[in-house]
């Protein structure tokens, strides 16, 4: 066994080793990885290689660590990978982890695509982006191609391949379309070859006039009558060698109008080590121009950006002096400086200080032999301080403090900051803030003051005394903050509450001198069911020591809500709770339904509290000739029935009226109907808002209840039977009709449904029978005969517990006396139910062993007792 396990372990190690070697072959150069020098495009390629190898982020990091990547570079790699996650996924799992890595790497690919579309410098490394001028030659939205739709320049040097268009006009008319030969000549009919190569356009025109003057004499002389115009057609291409520290050095074919910048753009511009300010152009082994890219970018000066010629050589030497500017300037980054340029020149390159910069002094970090040192350069030395290669110029920021600020907040007309002037006091600051608001608590304000050690101090101020002149004014200091509280900030919000039969019960803001009638009007008025007498006011007790919780006041308001004497004498106070009672004589109608075989089926209103089933059957015209009274049943609501509240019933009625008045669905109404429609619409909208708020509140309350403590909630069957909204009540309608008012004749309740079916002729057999079915009723047959019609009992049938449910809802079960089974009688419309045997778990071997051990122990105990 050990040998087999050892072989399996060896094979697993070999497989893992092969997989790791495959990964290493695909990602074998991670040891020398420089994350700062990776562009976004290169990082994308690294992620794609990892995906192809089946690696997630942690595995890629482990592979890099295994290959010898330093911990610093490893941390940078992790940060760069995490930085490519889309913003919408910042709070989710790492986008480059093991779970679903194929899909998540696809999301990374999508984020790369979005970056490449939005960032024109997508393929640059962070270091390259910092080099000033580097982006110019890598911006895909910038085009340096020369314009060919310009007049022919007079200093253009003609070369082989140029197309010359000659127009002779005046006394003679002639046009020539000629191409310069490789020898630099053009062949003019009737004239012969003319050497123009190497000449400017201006010189070529003079030579062509002399040649054409042989056949067009009017071209020459002091008073010519024939004229010559020379134009360039298709220009030739030139080859220029772009060498040195370029992104893509090589020989490039360019239009003959191309300048040095066109060549640089074609070659990808200087690379990270290339100079931007000393680009050299050689022609015929002679230096003809030195191009400074900064002159174009900063001053727009293109004097040195000469037009290139065939076989020119453009050399980009290595940069000699490069410094870095860090801090609040308009343009941070790496800048190239020439000999003799100072800090002022560097600040010009960087766009100058920003508003947050501290311009009085800068700090320079400089390499000094085998260490670094720091130099302080004051403002007066900016123009004469020489910079060296590798210098880091650190620009400081101004302090985040105010030197002359005071503030005022709270119950004033204009809060905010104000300048601290000589002699500024609290009273003058209030004048600047345009005074106190009416609700200001002027008796006591707070002056927050900053001490010299920057700790906070507070001083109480009596504003009323200072404003009236009774108290001396307080002189303000820098960073003082005067807080003026509002009376509403230091007292509880006052409210009153109304409950009961009003249109909009709830809590409302308290107003001084408010009466009960005012609050009733505010709550939408009394309902028709409301009583205008015995209105109770529950008022908070002010004497807690007496044990009295609330003071109860009772009053009556006029039914038309006109101001009564009682109402005038009892003004409401904050936190009063008003209860509007329902009128004792008010009762909403209650409905019952009679369905089936009666003369007038439908809904009936209960006329009095002792109305019975027989009374409603009589009002329905009695049963007809098709009725089967034995099968009649009563459906009654349980305590769990969700009856509609008065507010819900009222809302449904209002919605129905609004629908009837809606001019978009019905006939146009008159002005009164239109006003009623608008009122109803407003009331329904408000009621709907209140309903939604109440439902949300009740839902929160239900969530807070610990229903799991009740085991009945854990049993779905118990729950369904326990919380049914309606029950089927068995009634004997024959006995009820024979003896109205008798014990069988039940009192009716709201929502009762009396069902009277037709005469039934079938019997249904369900449960554990071989063929559950519905059979024709035969008067002489019993339960076993019907079971036989359904194929007999199944193996799972619990025969002794079979029962019959009759059409009226009553049920009878099978019972036995002295081993003799008595089955219930069968009537039309009955349903025979055969239940299933309860499932019994077989006893396990451990159970049998336990029983045997118990019996053995019991036997030993009995034996000892007998002895």
Secondary structure, DSSP 8 states (H G I E B T S, - for coil): -HHHHHHHHHHHHHHHHHHHHHHHHHT---TT--GGG--HHHHHHHHHHHHHTT--HHHHHHHHHHTT--HHHHHHHHHHHHHTS-GGGTTSS-TTSSTTHHHHHHHHHHHHHHHHHH-TTTT--HHHHHBTTGGGGG-TT--------S---TT-B--TT-EEEEEEEESS-EEEEEE--TTSEEEETTTEEEE-TT-BHHHHHHHHHHHHTTT-GGGSSSS-SEEEEEEE-S--EEEEEEEESBTT-EEEEEETT-BHHHHHHHTT-B-TTEEEEEEEEEETTEEEEEE-HHIIIII---TT--B--TT-EEEEEE-S-EEEEESSBSS-EEEE--TT-BHHHHHHHTT-B-TTEEEEEEEEEEEETTEEEEEEEEGGGTTT-B--TT-EEEEEE--S--SSEEEEEESBSS-EEEE--TT-BHHHHHHHTT-B-TTB-TT-EEEEEE-TTS-EEEEEE-HHHHHHTSS---B--TT-EEEE-BGGGGS---EEEEEESBTT-EEEE--TT--HHHHHHHTT-B-TTB-SSSEEEEEE-S-GGGT--EEEEEE---TT----HHHHH----TT-EEEE-B-TT-----EEEEEESBSS-EEEE--STT-BHHHHHHHTT-B-TTB-GGG-EEEEE-TT-----HHHHHHHHHHHHHHHH-TTTS----HHHHHHHHHHHHHHHHHHHHHHHHHHHHHHHHHHS-GGGSGGGG-HHHHHHHT-SEEEEE--HHHHHHSTTSTTS-B--TT-EEEE-B---EEEEEESBSS-EEEE--TT--HHHHHHHTT-B-TTB-GGG-EEE-TTS-EEE-EEETTEEE-----TT-EEEE-B--------HHHHHHHHHHHHHHHHHHHHHH-
